[in-house]
C-alpha cells in the first residue's frame, strides 16, 4: 500500500515538473490554438466524469463524479471564454473596416 502511494506520488511530481517545463516554453503566439486543443481534451474529461458519476459506486463515487463534472465544465467554459477574448484582440473595429 505504501509502495503504491510512493509510486503514485513520484509520477504525480514528475508530471507536474514536466508540465510546468513544457508550458513555460510555449510562445505567446501559440497560446490560443493550444488553449482550444486543451479545451477539447477537457470535453473528453467531462464524458469520463459523467460515466463515473453515473456508476453505482456508492455515495462517495457519485459525489466525486459530480465534483469532477463541475470542475471539468468550469475548465472548458473558462478556456473558451479566454480564447474568445484573445481572438477579439485581433479583430478590426467597424471603423477600421471602411
C-alpha atoms as a printed R data frame, in Angstrom:
   type eleno elety resid chain resno       x      y       z
1  ATOM     1    CA   UNK     A     1   0.000  0.000   0.000
2  ATOM     2    CA   UNK     A     2   2.751  2.465   0.949
3  ATOM     3    CA   UNK     A     3   4.781  1.444  -2.094
4  ATOM     4    CA   UNK     A     4   1.851  2.166  -4.410
5  ATOM     5    CA   UNK     A     5   1.339  5.559  -2.777
6  ATOM     6    CA   UNK     A     6   5.021  6.456  -3.209
7  ATOM     7    CA   UNK     A     7   4.992  5.417  -6.863
8  ATOM     8    CA   UNK     A     8   1.827  7.437  -7.494
9  ATOM     9    CA   UNK     A     9   3.278 10.463  -5.717
10 ATOM    10    CA   UNK     A    10   6.518 10.181  -7.727
11 ATOM    11    CA   UNK     A    11   4.610 10.018 -11.021
12 ATOM    12    CA   UNK     A    12   2.484 12.988  -9.983
13 ATOM    13    CA   UNK     A    13   5.509 15.106  -9.078
14 ATOM    14    CA   UNK     A    14   7.263 14.226 -12.336
15 ATOM    15    CA   UNK     A    15   4.103 15.114 -14.282
16 ATOM    16    CA   UNK     A    16   3.910 18.489 -12.513
17 ATOM    17    CA   UNK     A    17   7.560 19.218 -13.309
18 ATOM    18    CA   UNK     A    18   7.315 18.163 -16.965
19 ATOM    19    CA   UNK     A    19   4.017 20.043 -17.410
20 ATOM    20    CA   UNK     A    20   5.483 23.227 -15.977
21 ATOM    21    CA   UNK     A    21   8.571 22.984 -18.170
22 ATOM    22    CA   UNK     A    22   6.515 22.369 -21.311
23 ATOM    23    CA   UNK     A    23   4.043 25.184 -20.647
24 ATOM    24    CA   UNK     A    24   6.715 27.789 -19.912
25 ATOM    25    CA   UNK     A    25   8.346 27.063 -23.295
26 ATOM    26    CA   UNK     A    26   5.188 27.856 -25.322
27 ATOM    27    CA   UNK     A    27   5.462 31.177 -27.188
28 ATOM    28    CA   UNK     A    28   2.514 33.590 -26.834
29 ATOM    29    CA   UNK     A    29   1.521 33.195 -30.497
30 ATOM    30    CA   UNK     A    30   0.749 29.510 -29.940
31 ATOM    31    CA   UNK     A    31  -1.194 30.011 -26.730
32 ATOM    32    CA   UNK     A    32  -4.655 30.420 -28.331
33 ATOM    33    CA   UNK     A    33  -4.506 27.326 -30.572
34 ATOM    34    CA   UNK     A    34  -3.158 25.238 -27.705
35 ATOM    35    CA   UNK     A    35  -5.897 26.537 -25.402
36 ATOM    36    CA   UNK     A    36  -8.529 25.383 -27.885
37 ATOM    37    CA   UNK     A    37  -6.904 21.964 -28.084
38 ATOM    38    CA   UNK     A    38  -6.834 21.551 -24.336
39 ATOM    39    CA   UNK     A    39 -10.484 22.551 -24.189
40 ATOM    40    CA   UNK     A    40 -11.253 19.624 -26.480
41 ATOM    41    CA   UNK     A    41  -9.364 17.302 -24.132
42 ATOM    42    CA   UNK     A    42 -11.330 18.736 -21.199
43 ATOM    43    CA   UNK     A    43 -14.502 17.854 -23.079
44 ATOM    44    CA   UNK     A    44 -13.361 14.238 -23.070
45 ATOM    45    CA   UNK     A    45 -12.743 14.544 -19.335
46 ATOM    46    CA   UNK     A    46 -16.367 15.651 -18.918
47 ATOM    47    CA   UNK     A    47 -17.552 12.492 -20.660
48 ATOM    48    CA   UNK     A    48 -15.379 10.353 -18.388
49 ATOM    49    CA   UNK     A    49 -16.612 12.224 -15.313
50 ATOM    50    CA   UNK     A    50 -20.218 11.672 -16.394
51 ATOM    51    CA   UNK     A    51 -19.551  7.950 -16.701
52 ATOM    52    CA   UNK     A    52 -18.019  7.864 -13.216
53 ATOM    53    CA   UNK     A    53 -20.864  9.921 -11.743
54 ATOM    54    CA   UNK     A    54 -23.445  7.594 -13.302
55 ATOM    55    CA   UNK     A    55 -21.897  4.388 -11.990
56 ATOM    56    CA   UNK     A    56 -23.247  2.621  -8.970
57 ATOM    57    CA   UNK     A    57 -20.067  3.197  -6.954
58 ATOM    58    CA   UNK     A    58 -21.678  4.378  -3.767
59 ATOM    59    CA   UNK     A    59 -22.211  7.841  -2.421
60 ATOM    60    CA   UNK     A    60 -18.535  8.820  -2.442
61 ATOM    61    CA   UNK     A    61 -18.144  7.814  -6.105
62 ATOM    62    CA   UNK     A    62 -21.228  9.806  -7.082
63 ATOM    63    CA   UNK     A    63 -20.085 12.881  -5.158
64 ATOM    64    CA   UNK     A    64 -16.591 12.724  -6.670
65 ATOM    65    CA   UNK     A    65 -18.091 12.204 -10.138
66 ATOM    66    CA   UNK     A    66 -20.357 15.239  -9.803
67 ATOM    67    CA   UNK     A    67 -17.405 17.264  -8.484
68 ATOM    68    CA   UNK     A    68 -15.301 16.151 -11.471
69 ATOM    69    CA   UNK     A    69 -18.067 17.117 -13.907
70 ATOM    70    CA   UNK     A    70 -18.371 20.563 -12.301
71 ATOM    71    CA   UNK     A    71 -14.616 21.220 -12.392
72 ATOM    72    CA   UNK     A    72 -14.192 19.986 -15.972
73 ATOM    73    CA   UNK     A    73 -17.164 22.054 -17.144
74 ATOM    74    CA   UNK     A    74 -15.747 25.152 -15.457
75 ATOM    75    CA   UNK     A    75 -12.415 24.494 -17.154
76 ATOM    76    CA   UNK     A    76 -13.996 24.151 -20.607
77 ATOM    77    CA   UNK     A    77 -16.215 27.230 -20.285
78 ATOM    78    CA   UNK     A    78 -13.411 29.353 -18.851
79 ATOM    79    CA   UNK     A    79 -10.994 28.180 -21.530
80 ATOM    80    CA   UNK     A    80 -13.354 29.086 -24.342
81 ATOM    81    CA   UNK     A    81 -14.043 32.465 -22.756
82 ATOM    82    CA   UNK     A    82 -10.312 33.216 -22.576
83 ATOM    83    CA   UNK     A    83  -9.814 32.008 -26.153
84 ATOM    84    CA   UNK     A    84 -12.685 34.186 -27.405
85 ATOM    85    CA   UNK     A    85 -11.330 37.198 -25.555
86 ATOM    86    CA   UNK     A    86  -7.872 36.682 -27.041
87 ATOM    87    CA   UNK     A    87  -9.293 36.336 -30.549
88 ATOM    88    CA   UNK     A    88 -11.268 39.571 -30.117
89 ATOM    89    CA   UNK     A    89  -7.961 41.387 -29.701
90 ATOM    90    CA   UNK     A    90  -7.154 40.583 -33.350
91 ATOM    91    CA   UNK     A    91 -10.488 41.703 -34.814
92 ATOM    92    CA   UNK     A    92 -10.785 45.050 -36.509
93 ATOM    93    CA   UNK     A    93 -13.293 47.549 -35.244
94 ATOM    94    CA   UNK     A    94 -16.125 48.550 -37.643
95 ATOM    95    CA   UNK     A    95 -14.466 51.951 -38.242
96 ATOM    96    CA   UNK     A    96 -11.215 50.304 -39.392
97 ATOM    97    CA   UNK     A    97 -13.008 48.088 -41.955
98 ATOM    98    CA   UNK     A    98 -14.166 51.040 -44.057
